[in-house]
Amino acid sequence: MRRIVNLRPRRGARVALGAVPFLILILLYLLASETRHAANPADKVLPTFAAMAEAIHAFTTDRDPATDRIILVADTLASLYRLGIGLAIATGTALLLGLLLGVVPLARALLGPVIAVIAVIPPIAVLPILFIVLGLDEASKIALIAIGIAPFMTRDLASFVAALPSEQLAKAQTLGANSWQLALRVALPQLMPRLIEALRLTLGPAWVFLIASEAVASDVGLGYRIFLVRRYFAMDIILPYVTWISLLAIAADAVLLLVSRRGFPWAHGGR
């Protein structure tokens, strides 16, 4: 008798099984929405799919007066710009510090404690400080994303490098490698898949910091639009925007996974 732990569905079956929970959620929402609107046609908590379709049509055709772009396009481009720059700064910083702390024990002893302290400070708590120091423009929003995720990525990458087999470093030094070569030719190639994985894991928090900063001080962006219409209980706009943000995050995660598998197949068992 085959045990359930040994049942491995094929790719098509995995896709079908993965779609089942989403279909159930959509069906439950449809039933709940129709029930509420049958009792109260003016209900705004659970808008019907027809109401959300009208809202989607509006913000995909109307233009934002501030940018003269279609509202959804303007919001998406603004948010992706902030998110992309913040992630780039955080990733570059974490890569450099992770290599330094992982390869050089002296640097780990010097900088490790301060990075550990920064990592436990809630990034949202420093948002007012960023607004005061950097102003209400793009710099403060980008800085929140970078500050929010860079310490976690740095600690993860440094731990990974420090855990590399000591035999590798010893052999490289035996062959005449200096500290710079140890970092670039021994640690860095093995670190890259881990860097991409760390970036994938921090995408969720990065979106949280982005939405929070846009909600406080912005005139365009996905987070700005959600918090702008919340005062009108416009769930027909909020829910599609949340769905769009989710799709963007899923797409970014899929791209990073594809890059990792194509660039470093050995890190995925050759798959």
C-alpha positions in Angstrom: 0.0 0.0 0.0 1.4 3.4 -1.0 1.7 5.9 1.8 0.4 9.4 1.3 3.8 10.9 1.9 5.1 9.0 -1.2 2.4 10.4 -3.6 4.0 12.9 -5.9 1.6 14.5 -8.4 2.7 15.4 -11.9 3.1 18.9 -13.0 -0.4 19.2 -14.5 -1.9 17.7 -11.3 0.1 20.1 -9.2 -1.3 23.0 -11.1 -4.8 21.7 -10.8 -4.5 21.1 -7.1 -3.0 24.5 -6.6 -5.9 26.2 -8.3 -8.5 24.5 -6.2 -8.1 26.7 -3.1 -8.3 29.9 -5.2 -11.5 28.6 -6.9 -13.0 27.9 -3.6 -12.1 31.3 -2.2 -13.6 33.0 -5.4 -16.8 30.9 -5.1 -17.1 31.8 -1.3 -16.6 35.5 -2.0 -19.2 35.4 -4.9 -21.8 33.7 -2.6 -21.1 36.1 0.3 -21.1 39.2 -2.0 -24.4 38.2 -3.7 -26.0 37.4 -0.3 -25.0 40.8 1.2 -26.2 42.7 -1.8 -29.5 40.9 -1.9 -30.1 42.0 1.6 -28.5 45.5 1.1 -27.9 46.7 -2.4 -25.8 49.7 -1.1 -23.4 47.4 0.8 -19.7 48.4 0.2 -17.9 45.8 2.3 -18.1 43.0 -0.3 -18.5 44.6 -3.7 -19.8 42.4 -6.5 -17.6 41.4 -9.4 -19.6 43.7 -11.7 -18.8 46.7 -9.4 -15.1 45.8 -9.3 -15.1 45.5 -13.1 -16.5 49.0 -13.4 -13.9 50.3 -11.1 -11.1 48.5 -13.0 -12.4 50.0 -16.2 -12.3 53.5 -14.6 -8.7 53.4 -13.3 -7.4 51.7 -16.5 -8.9 54.4 -18.7 -9.0 57.6 -16.7 -5.9 59.7 -16.4 -4.2 61.0 -13.3 -4.2 64.9 -13.4 -0.7 65.0 -11.7 1.1 62.8 -14.2 -1.3 62.8 -17.2 -1.0 59.0 -17.3 -3.6 56.3 -16.9 -4.2 56.1 -13.1 -3.2 52.4 -12.8 -0.1 52.9 -15.0 1.0 56.0 -13.0 0.6 54.3 -9.7 2.3 51.1 -10.8 5.3 52.9 -12.4 5.8 55.1 -9.3 5.6 52.2 -6.9 7.9 49.9 -9.0 10.4 52.7 -9.3 10.6 53.1 -5.5 10.6 49.4 -4.9 13.3 48.7 -7.5 15.7 51.4 -6.3 15.2 50.4 -2.6 15.8 46.7 -3.4 18.8 47.5 -5.5 20.4 49.5 -2.7 19.6 46.9 -0.1 20.8 44.0 -2.2 24.1 45.7 -3.1 24.7 46.7 0.5 23.9 43.2 1.8 26.1 41.6 -0.7 29.1 43.7 0.2 28.6 43.5 3.9 27.7 39.8 3.8 30.9 38.9 2.0 32.9 41.1 4.4 31.4 39.8 7.6 31.4 36.2 6.3 35.0 36.1 5.1 36.8 38.4 7.6 36.2 37.4 11.3 37.6 40.8 12.4 34.9 42.6 10.4 32.3 40.3 11.8 33.3 41.1 15.4 33.4 44.8 14.6 30.2 45.2 12.6 28.1 42.2 13.5 26.6 43.6 16.7 25.6 46.9 15.2 23.9 45.2 12.3 22.1 42.8 14.7 20.8 45.8 16.6 19.6 47.6 13.5 17.9 44.4 12.3 15.6 44.4 15.4 14.5 48.0 15.1 11.0 48.1 13.5 11.6 50.0 10.2 8.1 51.6 10.4 9.2 53.3 13.7 12.0 55.2 11.9 9.7 56.4 9.1 9.0 59.8 10.8 12.8 60.2 11.3 13.3 59.6 7.6 10.7 62.1 6.6 12.3 64.7 8.9 15.8 64.0 7.6 15.2 63.2 4.0 11.9 65.0 3.4 8.7 63.7 1.9 10.0 63.0 -1.5 11.3 59.8 -3.0 14.4 59.5 -0.9 12.6 58.7 2.4 10.4 56.0 0.8 13.4 54.4 -0.9 15.4 54.6 2.3 12.7 52.9 4.3 12.7 49.9 1.9 16.5 49.7 2.0 16.8 50.1 5.8 14.0 47.7 6.3 15.4 44.7 4.5 19.2 45.2 4.2 20.1 44.2 7.8 18.2 40.9 7.5 19.8 40.1 4.1 23.2 41.0 5.5 22.9 38.7 8.5 21.6 35.8 6.3 24.4 36.2 3.7 27.1 36.6 6.4 25.9 33.5 8.2 25.9 31.5 4.9 29.5 32.6 4.0 30.8 31.9 7.5 29.3 28.4 7.3 31.1 27.5 4.1 33.4 24.5 4.6 36.7 25.7 6.1 38.5 23.3 3.8 37.7 25.4 0.8 39.2 28.5 2.3 42.3 26.5 3.5 42.9 25.0 0.1 42.5 28.4 -1.6 45.0 30.0 0.7 47.3 27.1 0.2 47.2 27.9 -3.5 48.2 31.5 -2.7 44.8 33.2 -2.6 44.6 36.4 -0.7 41.5 37.7 1.2 40.2 39.5 -1.8 40.4 36.4 -4.0 38.8 34.3 -1.2 35.8 36.6 -1.2 35.4 36.9 -5.0 36.5 33.5 -6.2 35.5 31.2 -3.4 32.6 32.8 -1.5 30.9 34.9 -4.1 30.0 32.2 -6.6 28.4 30.1 -3.9 26.7 33.1 -2.4 24.8 34.2 -5.5 22.0 31.7 -5.3 21.6 32.5 -1.6 21.4 36.2 -2.5 18.6 35.6 -4.9 16.8 33.4 -2.3 17.2 36.1 0.3 15.8 38.7 -2.1 12.8 36.5 -2.8 12.1 36.2 0.9 12.3 39.9 1.5 10.0 40.9 -1.3 7.0 40.7 1.0 8.4 43.0 3.7 9.6 45.4 1.0 6.1 45.8 -0.3 4.9 46.4 3.2 7.4 49.2 3.7 6.6 50.7 0.3 2.8 50.7 0.9 3.3 52.2 4.4 5.5 55.0 3.1 3.2 55.8 0.2 0.2 55.9 2.5 1.8 58.6 4.8 3.2 61.0 2.2 2.7 60.6 -1.5 0.6 61.8 -4.4 0.9 58.8 -6.6 1.5 55.1 -6.1 -0.4 51.9 -5.4 -0.3 52.4 -1.6 -1.3 56.0 -2.0 -4.3 55.1 -4.1 -5.5 52.4 -1.6 -5.3 54.8 1.4 -6.9 57.6 -0.6 -10.1 55.7 -1.4 -10.4 54.0 2.0 -12.1 57.0 3.4 -14.9 56.4 0.9 -15.1 52.7 1.8 -14.3 52.0 -1.9 -13.7 48.3 -1.6 -14.4 48.0 -5.3 -11.1 49.8 -5.9 -9.1 48.5 -2.9 -9.6 44.8 -3.7 -8.5 45.0 -7.3 -5.5 47.1 -6.3 -4.5 44.5 -3.6 -4.9 41.8 -6.2 -2.7 43.8 -8.7 0.0 44.2 -6.0 -0.2 40.5 -5.3 0.2 39.7 -9.0 3.2 42.0 -9.3 4.8 40.4 -6.3 4.2 36.9 -7.7 5.6 37.9 -11.0 8.8 39.3 -9.4 9.2 36.1 -7.3 8.8 34.0 -10.5 11.4 36.0 -12.4 13.9 35.7 -9.5 13.4 32.0 -9.3 13.8 31.6 -13.0 17.1 33.6 -12.9 18.3 31.5 -10.1 17.5 28.2 -11.8 18.9 29.3 -15.2 22.0 30.9 -13.7 22.8 28.5 -10.9 21.2 25.1 -11.8 23.6 23.3 -9.4 21.9 25.1 -6.5 18.6 23.5 -7.4 19.7 20.0 -7.9 20.2 20.5 -11.6 16.5 21.2 -12.2 
